[in-house]
Amino acid sequence: MARQATADLTAEQAKADAAILRELTARTEAAALEAEDTARLSPRERAERKVARLILTAHHNLPADQRPAEPDMYAVSLEAVQEVLGVSHTVAGQRRQAAADLIAIGYTG
């Protein structure tokens, strides 16, 4: 009985944490889009930054003991980039590489 209660509490906490994370992600994305509007970025630049944010999110979602020192562009598959941007495999690869280059020069989202 106590184990079930503990499991229920853990599941509820996980749901609450996920909701908070979704809200934070939405706020971060909205702030990034506003900054991109202000900077008058081209659609390509916006797409590259969106992919960079995906890479950074994937990096930060790794457990601390498994997280490499630098974000890895391969943490986000080309298929995921294709789906998010609605582009071909080749363009997805170009956007992911450009996103990795942005991160390498200091882009943090």
All heavy atoms as an XYZ file, in Angstrom:
819
protein
N       0.825     -1.184      0.000
C       0.000      0.000      0.000
C       0.877      1.259      0.000
O       0.607      2.178     -0.757
C      -0.912     -0.030      1.219
C      -1.917      1.056      1.219
S      -3.465      0.544      0.610
C      -4.599      0.494      1.832
N       1.901      1.269      0.838
C       2.798      2.426      0.910
C       3.574      2.586     -0.395
O       3.815      3.705     -0.842
C       3.754      2.277      2.089
N       3.953      1.461     -1.003
C       4.686      1.522     -2.273
C       3.816      2.133     -3.362
O       4.287      2.925     -4.168
C       5.144      0.133     -2.707
C       6.282     -0.393     -1.899
C       6.734     -1.714     -2.439
N       7.715     -2.296     -1.536
C       8.201     -3.498     -1.640
N       7.799     -4.288     -2.629
N       9.085     -3.951     -0.788
N       2.552      1.747     -3.376
C       1.637      2.291     -4.379
C       1.438      3.785     -4.179
O       1.412      4.560     -5.131
C       0.282      1.576     -4.334
C      -0.679      2.027     -5.417
C      -0.143      1.785     -6.817
O       0.433      0.736     -7.104
N      -0.314      2.755     -7.696
N       1.318      4.204     -2.925
C       1.151      5.632     -2.631
C       2.387      6.408     -3.077
O       2.273      7.495     -3.659
C       0.892      5.833     -1.142
N       3.558      5.847     -2.818
C       4.801      6.485     -3.244
C       4.874      6.554     -4.761
O       5.252      7.580     -5.330
C       6.021      5.714     -2.694
O       5.941      5.691     -1.270
C       7.322      6.352     -3.128
N       4.501      5.485     -5.430
C       4.507      5.466     -6.890
C       3.523      6.491     -7.449
O       3.828      7.185     -8.427
C       4.168      4.071     -7.403
N       2.356      6.604     -6.827
C       1.369      7.583     -7.268
C       1.892      9.007     -7.107
O       1.716      9.842     -7.996
C       0.054      7.424     -6.495
C      -0.695      6.150     -6.862
O      -0.358      5.537     -7.899
O      -1.603      5.772     -6.101
N       2.531      9.274     -5.977
C       3.099     10.604     -5.740
C       4.201     10.907     -6.759
O       4.287     12.019     -7.275
C       3.644     10.720     -4.326
C       2.606     10.870     -3.220
C       3.285     10.825     -1.853
C       1.833     12.160     -3.383
N       5.028      9.924     -7.027
C       6.106     10.096     -7.999
C       5.542     10.376     -9.386
O       6.032     11.257    -10.093
C       7.010      8.846     -8.023
O       7.530      8.630     -6.706
C       8.161      9.011     -8.994
N       4.504      9.660     -9.774
C       3.882      9.874    -11.079
C       3.259     11.266    -11.166
O       3.381     11.951    -12.184
C       2.826      8.801    -11.344
N       2.605     11.687    -10.099
C       2.006     13.029    -10.074
C       3.081     14.109    -10.158
O       2.909     15.106    -10.847
C       1.158     13.219     -8.811
C      -0.132     12.441     -8.821
C      -1.037     12.819     -9.982
O      -1.187     14.027    -10.277
O      -1.591     11.905    -10.611
N       4.188     13.912     -9.466
C       5.283     14.879     -9.505
C       5.883     14.941    -10.909
O       6.196     16.019    -11.403
C       6.370     14.538     -8.485
C       7.482     15.573     -8.417
C       6.989     16.942     -8.002
O       6.244     17.064     -7.040
N       7.389     17.975     -8.723
N       6.023     13.799    -11.552
C       6.558     13.756    -12.916
C       5.633     14.514    -13.869
O       6.104     15.257    -14.739
C       6.737     12.315    -13.375
N       4.320     14.352    -13.705
C       3.366     15.077    -14.541
C       3.480     16.579    -14.307
O       3.450     17.369    -15.249
C       1.938     14.618    -14.255
C       1.615     13.260    -14.801
C       0.173     12.879    -14.457
C      -0.151     11.464    -14.884
N      -1.523     11.079    -14.495
N       3.604     16.973    -13.049
C       3.725     18.395    -12.728
C       5.022     18.964    -13.294
O       5.035     20.062    -13.860
C       3.666     18.598    -11.212
N       6.102     18.223    -13.159
C       7.391     18.664    -13.703
C       7.322     18.806    -15.224
O       7.859     19.757    -15.789
C       8.507     17.680    -13.328
C       8.842     17.706    -11.848
O       8.389     18.632    -11.133
O       9.555     16.784    -11.399
N       6.660     17.860    -15.886
C       6.524     17.913    -17.341
C       5.716     19.132    -17.762
O       6.052     19.794    -18.755
C       5.877     16.630    -17.851
N       4.673     19.445    -17.020
C       3.851     20.622    -17.336
C       4.668     21.902    -17.187
O       4.582     22.804    -18.027
C       2.618     20.662    -16.445
N       5.461     21.977    -16.142
C       6.314     23.149    -15.921
C       7.334     23.268    -17.052
O       7.570     24.354    -17.577
C       7.016     23.070    -14.549
C       5.985     23.252    -13.439
C       8.133     24.105    -14.435
C       6.500     22.925    -12.054
N       7.910     22.150    -17.440
C       8.899     22.152    -18.522
C       8.268     22.596    -19.840
O       8.858     23.383    -20.582
C       9.523     20.766    -18.673
C      10.623     20.629    -19.707
C      11.770     21.588    -19.424
C      11.131     19.212    -19.753
N       7.055     22.121    -20.128
C       6.373     22.544    -21.355
C       6.116     24.045    -21.337
O       6.298     24.734    -22.342
C       5.047     21.787    -21.519
C       5.204     20.381    -22.052
C       3.875     19.772    -22.452
N       2.905     19.716    -21.374
C       2.811     18.751    -20.470
N       3.658     17.731    -20.520
N       1.891     18.784    -19.531
N       5.694     24.571    -20.193
C       5.432     26.013    -20.092
C       6.718     26.811    -20.270
O       6.743     27.814    -20.991
C       4.795     26.346    -18.745
C       4.455     27.809    -18.606
C       3.797     28.152    -17.284
O       3.213     27.273    -16.653
O       3.898     29.328    -16.895
N       7.783     26.366    -19.643
C       9.075     27.043    -19.792
C       9.546     27.012    -21.238
O      10.046     28.018    -21.755
C      10.125     26.352    -18.912
C      10.424     27.011    -17.596
C      11.249     26.076    -16.717
C      11.137     28.308    -17.791
N       9.388     25.873    -21.892
C       9.783     25.736    -23.290
C       8.987     26.690    -24.168
O       9.546     27.358    -25.047
C       9.592     24.283    -23.757
O      10.399     23.433    -22.935
C       9.989     24.107    -25.207
N       7.692     26.769    -23.929
C       6.845     27.674    -24.714
C       7.254     29.129    -24.506
O       7.312     29.906    -25.469
C       5.384     27.473    -24.341
N       7.552     29.500    -23.285
C       7.980     30.879    -23.007
C       9.320     31.182    -23.670
O       9.513     32.265    -24.234
C       8.095     31.114    -21.504
C       6.777     31.227    -20.809
C       6.972     31.513    -19.357
N       5.707     31.538    -18.656
C       5.585     31.798    -17.368
N       6.654     32.040    -16.645
N       4.401     31.794    -16.811
N      10.236     30.238    -23.597
C      11.549     30.420    -24.208
C      11.422     30.565    -25.721
O      12.048     31.436    -26.324
C      12.470     29.234    -23.859
O      12.584     29.152    -22.444
C      13.842     29.401    -24.475
N      10.593     29.724    -26.320
C      10.391     29.780    -27.768
C       9.753     31.117    -28.162
O      10.156     31.736    -29.145
C       9.523     28.610    -28.227
C       9.394     28.486    -29.718
C      10.673     28.106    -30.440
O      11.620     27.591    -29.811
O      10.737     28.334    -31.662
N       8.788     31.580    -27.385
C       8.138     32.863    -27.683
C       9.136     34.013    -27.593
O       9.144     34.918    -28.437
C       6.967     33.094    -26.732
N       9.995     33.975    -26.573
C      11.011     35.023    -26.428
C      11.999     34.989    -27.591
O      12.403     36.037    -28.111
C      11.745     34.862    -25.098
N      12.375     33.782    -28.011
C      13.307     33.652    -29.133
C      12.678     34.189    -30.419
O      13.334     34.892    -31.189
C      13.716     32.187    -29.305
N      11.409     33.868    -30.640
C      10.725     34.358    -31.840
C      10.610     35.874    -31.836
O      10.780     36.525    -32.871
C       9.346     33.709    -31.964
C       9.347     32.208    -32.248
C       7.926     31.663    -32.222
C      10.025     31.903    -33.560
N      10.355     36.439    -30.672
C      10.281     37.900    -30.567
C      11.630     38.538    -30.889
O      11.707     39.538    -31.604
C       9.819     38.298    -29.163
C       9.577     39.774    -29.014
C       9.027     40.143    -27.646
O       8.344     39.323    -27.025
O       9.298     41.277    -27.206
N      12.692     37.942    -30.364
C      14.034     38.461    -30.646
C      14.359     38.346    -32.135
O      14.970     39.252    -32.715
C      15.072     37.703    -29.822
N      13.938     37.239    -32.762
C      14.172     37.065    -34.191
C      13.391     38.094    -35.003
O      13.887     38.598    -36.010
C      13.790     35.646    -34.619
C      14.743     34.599    -34.078
C      14.270     33.179    -34.309
O      13.179     32.977    -34.884
O      14.995     32.260    -33.898
N      12.178     38.410    -34.570
C      11.387     39.447    -35.246
C      12.102     40.786    -35.162
O      12.203     41.516    -36.150
C       9.991     39.576    -34.616
C       9.069     38.432    -34.984
O       9.375     37.690    -35.941
O       8.044     38.272    -34.295
N      12.591     41.106    -33.980
C      13.291     42.371    -33.762
C      14.547     42.443    -34.639
O      14.846     43.495    -35.206
C      13.668     42.529    -32.281
O      12.473     42.477    -31.501
C      14.393     43.833    -32.018
N      15.245     41.323    -34.750
C      16.481     41.284    -35.549
C      16.207     41.177    -37.052
O      17.141     41.262    -37.845
C      17.339     40.106    -35.102
N      14.948     40.989    -37.419
C      14.543     40.868    -38.826
C      15.329     39.781    -39.562
O      15.886     39.992    -40.648
C      14.684     42.197    -39.549
C      13.816     43.279    -38.957
C      14.008     44.592    -39.687
N      13.357     45.671    -38.974
C      12.276     46.300    -39.406
N      11.730     45.957    -40.538
N      11.757     47.277    -38.696
N      15.353     38.595    -38.941
C      16.076     37.480    -39.532
C      15.308     36.887    -40.708
O      14.084     36.923    -40.748
C      16.304     36.390    -38.483
C      17.159     36.781    -37.281
C      17.296     35.604    -36.328
C      18.527     37.268    -37.710
N      16.059     36.332    -41.640
C      15.456     35.668    -42.796
C      14.855     34.334    -42.348
O      15.209     33.812    -41.281
C      16.524     35.404    -43.860
O      17.404     34.385    -43.424
N      13.971     33.754    -43.159
C      13.415     32.441    -42.810
C      14.504     31.380    -42.600
O      14.386     30.546    -41.702
C      12.534     32.100    -44.014
C      12.110     33.435    -44.535
C      13.313     34.323    -44.348
N      15.551     31.432    -43.397
C      16.649     30.467    -43.230
C      17.335     30.659    -41.875
O      17.604     29.685    -41.168
C      17.663     30.635    -44.363
C      18.828     29.689    -44.234
C      19.874     29.949    -45.302
N      20.971     29.021    -45.129
C      21.486     28.304    -46.094
N      21.030     28.402    -47.321
N      22.482     27.482    -45.854
N      17.626     31.902    -41.512
C      18.276     32.174    -40.222
C      17.379     31.740    -39.063
O      17.858     31.198    -38.068
C      18.608     33.656    -40.103
C      19.700     34.107    -41.060
C      19.829     35.619    -41.128
O      18.787     36.322    -41.142
O      20.976     36.105    -41.171
N      16.093     31.965    -39.205
C      15.148     31.542    -38.167
C      15.150     30.025    -38.027
O      15.141     29.490    -36.920
C      13.738     32.028    -38.493
C      13.550     33.510    -38.327
C      12.169     33.928    -38.833
N      11.997     35.349    -38.807
C      11.325     36.005    -37.863
N      10.741     35.358    -36.885
N      11.219     37.319    -37.918
N      15.164     29.327    -39.158
C      15.174     27.864    -39.137
C      16.446     27.340    -38.485
O      16.402     26.400    -37.675
C      15.047     27.317    -40.561
N      17.577     27.944    -38.814
C      18.843     27.519    -38.210
C      18.815     27.702    -36.701
O      19.272     26.838    -35.953
C      20.002     28.313    -38.830
C      20.240     27.963    -40.288
C      21.152     28.926    -41.017
O      21.565     29.962    -40.425
O      21.452     28.667    -42.194
N      18.262     28.805    -36.242
C      18.179     29.052    -34.803
C      17.196     28.108    -34.120
O      17.419     27.670    -33.005
C      17.837     30.514    -34.543
C      19.069     31.395    -34.714
C      18.730     32.852    -34.942
N      19.935     33.663    -35.045
C      20.759     33.687    -36.091
N      20.508     32.933    -37.133
N      21.829     34.452    -36.101
N      16.129     27.773    -34.810
C      15.161     26.823    -34.256
C      15.833     25.466    -34.047
O      15.672     24.828    -33.005
C      13.949     26.686    -35.166
C      12.888     25.780    -34.612
C      11.628     25.824    -35.435
C      10.511     25.153    -34.681
N       9.336     25.950    -34.565
N      16.602     25.029    -35.038
C      17.316     23.756    -34.924
C      18.376     23.848    -33.825
O      18.564     22.896    -33.053
C      17.919     23.325    -36.271
C      18.760     22.064    -36.123
C      16.821     23.118    -37.304
N      19.034     24.981    -33.718
C      20.024     25.157    -32.645
C      19.349     25.004    -31.281
O      19.901     24.363    -30.374
C      20.703     26.518    -32.764
N      18.147     25.566    -31.134
C      17.427     25.418    -29.861
C      17.050     23.962    -29.598
O      17.099     23.495    -28.463
C      16.205     26.335    -29.826
C      16.578     27.813    -29.744
C      15.386     28.701    -29.462
N      14.355     28.687    -30.489
C      14.368     29.428    -31.590
N      15.380     30.266    -31.818
N      13.376     29.364    -32.463
N      16.716     23.227    -30.665
C      16.431     21.799    -30.506
C      17.667     21.051    -30.006
O      17.576     20.199    -29.122
C      15.967     21.189    -31.833
C      14.605     21.582    -32.364
C      14.397     21.006    -33.761
C      13.503     21.120    -31.433
N      18.810     21.366    -30.598
C      20.064     20.721    -30.193
C      20.383     21.058    -28.739
O      20.741     20.181    -27.943
C      21.221     21.128    -31.129
C      20.991     20.583    -32.531
C      22.570     20.666    -30.572
C      21.915     21.152    -33.600
N      20.245     22.324    -28.382
C      20.538     22.736    -27.008
C      19.581     22.079    -26.012
O      20.000     21.650    -24.929
C      20.469     24.257    -26.891
C      21.575     25.014    -27.626
C      21.246     26.501    -27.694
C      22.923     24.769    -26.970
N      18.318     21.963    -26.383
C      17.345     21.314    -25.512
C      17.689     19.840    -25.335
O      17.653     19.324    -24.207
C      15.919     21.466    -26.082
O      15.606     22.853    -26.141
C      14.892     20.748    -25.229
N      18.016     19.173    -26.422
C      18.402     17.763    -26.342
C      19.620     17.595    -25.447
O      19.687     16.668    -24.627
C      18.674     17.205    -27.734
N      20.561     18.509    -25.558
C      21.778     18.460    -24.738
C      21.437     18.622    -23.255
O      21.901     17.853    -22.418
C      22.742     19.561    -25.196
C      23.983     19.660    -24.378
N      25.014     18.756    -24.494
C      24.373     20.546    -23.431
C      25.979     19.084    -23.656
N      25.612     20.168    -23.010
N      20.611     19.599    -22.951
C      20.282     19.865    -21.546
C      19.362     18.817    -20.946
O      19.309     18.682    -19.729
C      19.682     21.258    -21.400
C      20.676     22.347    -21.646
N      21.769     22.557    -20.845
C      20.759     23.254    -22.637
C      22.477     23.562    -21.317
N      21.895     23.999    -22.414
N      18.653     18.054    -21.784
C      17.771     17.007    -21.278
C      18.505     15.712    -20.947
O      17.918     14.820    -20.344
C      16.645     16.721    -22.275
C      15.593     17.801    -22.271
O      15.474     18.569    -21.328
N      14.822     17.868    -23.332
N      19.766     15.620    -21.331
C      20.552     14.438    -20.979
C      20.882     14.459    -19.490
O      21.108     15.537    -18.920
C      21.858     14.410    -21.766
C      21.761     14.130    -23.259
C      23.126     14.332    -23.915
C      21.259     12.721    -23.500
N      20.933     13.291    -18.849
C      21.372     13.260    -17.450
C      22.780     13.844    -17.337
O      23.606     13.669    -18.237
C      21.366     11.772    -17.109
C      20.462     11.134    -18.119
C      20.577     11.972    -19.359
N      23.027     14.553    -16.277
C      24.308     15.262    -16.104
C      25.511     14.339    -16.275
O      26.521     14.746    -16.852
C      24.347     15.934    -14.739
N      25.401     13.104    -15.802
C      26.550     12.196    -15.897
C      26.746     11.634    -17.307
O      27.765     11.036    -17.598
C      26.417     11.052    -14.886
C      25.183     10.190    -15.115
O      24.197     10.698    -15.672
O      25.218      9.007    -14.727
N      25.783     11.852    -18.207
C      25.893     11.373    -19.587
C      26.039     12.522    -20.583
O      26.168     12.302    -21.776
C      24.652     10.561    -19.956
C      24.496      9.308    -19.144
C      23.202      8.585    -19.465
O      22.501      8.929    -20.407
N      22.872      7.589    -18.673
N      26.010     13.734    -20.093
C      26.032     14.918    -20.953
C      27.462     15.262    -21.358
O      28.320     15.489    -20.512
C      25.409     16.088    -20.192
C      25.203     17.327    -21.026
C      24.562     18.440    -20.223
N      23.349     17.983    -19.561
C      22.960     18.379    -18.360
N      23.666     19.245    -17.684
N      21.856     17.910    -17.828
N      27.728     15.341    -22.678
C      29.072     15.768    -23.107
C      29.294     17.248    -22.777
O      28.337     17.979    -22.511
C      29.065     15.535    -24.618
C      27.643     15.446    -25.009
C      26.858     15.036    -23.796
N      30.525     17.662    -22.818
C      30.849     19.049    -22.476
C      30.203     20.030    -23.442
O      29.753     21.104    -23.052
C      32.363     19.240    -22.469
N      30.129     19.666    -24.709
C      29.561     20.536    -25.741
C      28.336     19.873    -26.360
O      28.312     18.656    -26.518
C      30.601     20.810    -26.830
C      31.849     21.503    -26.325
C      31.592     22.889    -25.771
O      30.731     23.598    -26.317
O      32.248     23.259    -24.787
N      27.336     20.663    -26.749
C      26.172     20.090    -27.428
C      26.575     19.398    -28.728
O      27.447     19.872    -29.448
C      25.292     21.307    -27.725
C      25.720     22.336    -26.744
C      27.191     22.100    -26.529
N      25.935     18.275    -29.019
C      26.237     17.484    -30.208
C      25.064     17.562    -31.177
O      23.936     17.213    -30.819
C      26.481     16.038    -29.787
C      26.814     15.117    -30.938
O      27.065     15.612    -32.054
O      26.824     13.898    -30.720
N      25.326     17.995    -32.406
C      24.248     18.147    -33.369
C      23.558     16.822    -33.670
O      22.400     16.792    -34.065
C      24.732     18.801    -34.653
C      25.558     17.949    -35.558
S      25.949     18.897    -37.045
C      26.760     17.647    -38.015
N      24.256     15.721    -33.456
C      23.679     14.412    -33.734
C      22.656     13.984    -32.679
O      21.993     12.959    -32.837
C      24.779     13.360    -33.888
C      25.687     13.688    -35.054
C      26.966     14.181    -34.843
C      25.241     13.538    -36.366
C      27.781     14.510    -35.908
C      26.048     13.855    -37.438
C      27.321     14.342    -37.203
O      28.115     14.680    -38.274
N      22.501     14.790    -31.637
C      21.475     14.514    -30.631
C      20.084     14.724    -31.209
O      19.098     14.225    -30.678
C      21.685     15.407    -29.410
N      20.008     15.460    -32.318
C      18.743     15.689    -33.016
C      18.884     15.060    -34.404
O      19.778     15.425    -35.173
C      18.425     17.199    -33.129
C      17.165     17.426    -33.933
C      18.318     17.823    -31.754
N      18.024     14.108    -34.701
C      18.118     13.393    -35.980
C      17.710     14.288    -37.148
O      16.965     15.262    -36.977
C      17.214     12.157    -35.953
O      15.850     12.548    -35.973
N      18.199     13.925    -38.314
C      17.797     14.655    -39.521
C      16.297     14.519    -39.752
O      15.648     15.464    -40.218
C      18.565     14.148    -40.741
C      20.030     14.570    -40.833
C      20.682     13.957    -42.067
C      20.163     16.076    -40.863
N      15.754     13.377    -39.404
C      14.317     13.163    -39.560
C      13.533     14.134    -38.684
O      12.501     14.673    -39.104
C      13.942     11.719    -39.227
C      14.450     10.711    -40.244
C      15.946     10.406    -40.144
O      16.574     10.697    -39.085
O      16.506      9.895    -41.129
N      14.023     14.372    -37.466
C      13.353     15.323    -36.574
C      13.427     16.737    -37.149
O      12.446     17.483    -37.111
C      13.986     15.286    -35.183
N      14.574     17.097    -37.701
C      14.735     18.422    -38.318
C      13.803     18.545    -39.523
O      13.134     19.565    -39.693
C      16.207     18.679    -38.722
C      16.338     19.995    -39.471
C      17.113     18.653    -37.495
N      13.744     17.495    -40.342
C      12.846     17.494    -41.498
C      11.411     17.735    -41.053
O      10.691     18.526    -41.664
C      12.903     16.138    -42.219
C      14.087     15.938    -43.109
C      14.029     14.573    -43.769
O      14.503     13.591    -43.199
N      13.463     14.506    -44.952
N      10.996     17.031    -40.013
C       9.622     17.141    -39.534
C       9.315     18.525    -38.979
O       8.291     19.124    -39.291
C       9.363     16.081    -38.455
C       7.936     16.054    -37.975
C       7.702     14.950    -36.969
O       8.234     13.843    -37.149
O       6.982     15.223    -35.994
N      10.219     19.053    -38.186
C      10.001     20.363    -37.557
C       9.976     21.483    -38.598
O       9.152     22.389    -38.518
C      11.071     20.635    -36.486
C      11.057     22.071    -36.026
C      10.874     19.704    -35.295
N      10.886     21.408    -39.560
C      10.993     22.483    -40.551
C      10.192     22.225    -41.821
O       9.977     23.158    -42.601
C      12.464     22.712    -40.924
C      13.414     23.119    -39.800
C      14.820     23.308    -40.353
C      12.927     24.362    -39.092
N       9.803     20.978    -42.058
C       9.088     20.651    -43.287
C       9.970     20.800    -44.516
O       9.556     21.375    -45.519
N      11.204     20.284    -44.415
C      12.174     20.411    -45.510
C      12.682     19.031    -45.917
O      12.416     18.031    -45.258
C      13.371     21.313    -45.095
C      12.908     22.730    -44.824
C      14.093     20.743    -43.885
N      13.464     19.001    -46.999
C      14.054     17.753    -47.478
C      15.196     17.306    -46.563
O      15.679     18.070    -45.727
C      14.587     17.935    -48.901
O      15.750     18.759    -48.878
N      15.624     16.076    -46.785
C      16.730     15.503    -46.009
C      18.007     16.341    -46.169
O      18.699     16.620    -45.194
C      16.957     14.060    -46.482
C      17.867     13.270    -45.623
N      17.487     12.744    -44.420
C      19.160     12.911    -45.801
C      18.503     12.090    -43.888
N      19.531     12.176    -44.712
N      18.277     16.749    -47.389
C      19.482     17.536    -47.664
C      19.432     18.887    -46.950
O      20.409     19.295    -46.310
C      19.651     17.754    -49.179
O      19.738     16.479    -49.812
C      20.891     18.564    -49.492
N      18.305     19.573    -47.059
C      18.159     20.880    -46.406
C      18.218     20.711    -44.886
O      18.822     21.534    -44.188
C      16.860     21.579    -46.855
C      16.615     22.846    -46.059
C      16.928     21.884    -48.343
N      17.633     19.642    -44.372
C      17.686     19.383    -42.931
C      19.133     19.260    -42.468
O      19.511     19.809    -41.425
C      16.901     18.120    -42.583
N      19.948     18.559    -43.257
C      21.363     18.419    -42.916
C      22.092     19.758    -42.928
O      22.915     20.044    -42.058
N      21.758     20.593    -43.902
C      22.382     21.921    -43.988
C      21.975     22.787    -42.796
O      22.815     23.480    -42.215
C      21.981     22.603    -45.293
C      22.548     21.943    -46.520
C      21.912     22.461    -47.807
O      20.910     23.167    -47.792
N      22.512     22.092    -48.942
N      20.705     22.744    -42.443
C      20.222     23.567    -41.316
C      20.816     23.078    -40.002
O      21.168     23.872    -39.141
C      18.693     23.552    -41.233
C      17.981     24.137    -42.431
C      18.330     25.606    -42.687
N      17.630     26.092    -43.858
C      18.119     26.052    -45.093
N      19.323     25.575    -45.333
N      17.411     26.513    -46.101
N      20.927     21.748    -39.851
C      21.501     21.205    -38.619
C      22.968     21.582    -38.497
O      23.433     21.959    -37.421
C      21.318     19.681    -38.574
C      21.728     19.089    -37.232
C      21.431     17.623    -37.142
N      22.319     16.865    -38.023
C      22.374     15.545    -38.066
N      21.561     14.826    -37.311
N      23.196     14.943    -38.882
N      23.714     21.533    -39.610
C      25.125     21.928    -39.572
C      25.256     23.410    -39.262
O      26.098     23.807    -38.456
C      25.818     21.600    -40.904
C      27.292     21.949    -40.908
C      28.080     21.208    -39.837
O      28.079     19.988    -39.819
N      28.745     21.937    -38.948
N      24.430     24.237    -39.880
C      24.470     25.676    -39.607
C      24.121     25.944    -38.143
O      24.713     26.820    -37.498
C      23.511     26.420    -40.532
N      23.180     25.178    -37.593
C      22.813     25.328    -36.186
C      23.986     24.960    -35.280
O      24.270     25.659    -34.303
C      21.604     24.452    -35.864
N      24.671     23.891    -35.621
C      25.848     23.487    -34.841
C      26.931     24.562    -34.904
O      27.597     24.848    -33.895
C      26.381     22.153    -35.347
N      27.097     25.179    -36.072
C      28.070     26.261    -36.213
C      27.682     27.457    -35.340
O      28.552     28.088    -34.726
C      28.189     26.691    -37.673
C      28.779     25.606    -38.568
O      29.373     24.640    -38.050
O      28.622     25.722    -39.809
N      26.393     27.766    -35.297
C      25.915     28.862    -34.425
C      26.255     28.580    -32.967
O      26.717     29.461    -32.234
C      24.400     29.036    -34.557
C      23.880     29.835    -35.726
C      22.355     29.724    -35.787
C      24.282     31.291    -35.609
N      25.979     27.345    -32.540
C      26.259     26.959    -31.157
C      27.744     27.072    -30.873
O      28.151     27.551    -29.809
C      25.719     25.543    -30.872
C      24.189     25.555    -30.914
C      26.230     25.029    -29.525
C      23.555     24.176    -30.945
N      28.560     26.657    -31.844
C      30.016     26.694    -31.663
C      30.552     28.103    -31.455
O      31.560     28.309    -30.778
C      30.712     26.030    -32.860
N      29.850     29.107    -32.044
C      30.310     30.487    -31.875
C      29.600     31.210    -30.728
O      29.749     32.403    -30.561
C      30.197     31.297    -33.178
C      28.755     31.393    -33.652
C      31.116     30.731    -34.248
C      28.551     32.373    -34.807
N      28.811     30.428    -29.961
C      28.250     31.009    -28.743
C      26.750     31.166    -28.657
O      26.235     31.696    -27.669
N      26.000     30.742    -29.665
C      24.538     30.855    -29.607
C      24.008     30.001    -28.464
O      24.367     28.829    -28.334
C      23.916     30.413    -30.922
C      22.406     30.555    -30.948
C      21.809     31.782    -31.157
C      21.570     29.443    -30.756
C      20.428     31.924    -31.165
C      20.202     29.581    -30.782
C      19.632     30.817    -30.981
O      18.264     30.943    -30.992
N      23.168     30.587    -27.635
C      22.627     29.871    -26.484
C      21.100     29.832    -26.474
O      20.508     29.375    -25.515
C      23.111     30.506    -25.167
O      22.658     31.863    -25.117
C      24.602     30.426    -25.027
N      20.496     30.305    -27.533
C      19.037     30.234    -27.617
C      18.442     31.519    -27.257
O      17.364     31.815    -27.059
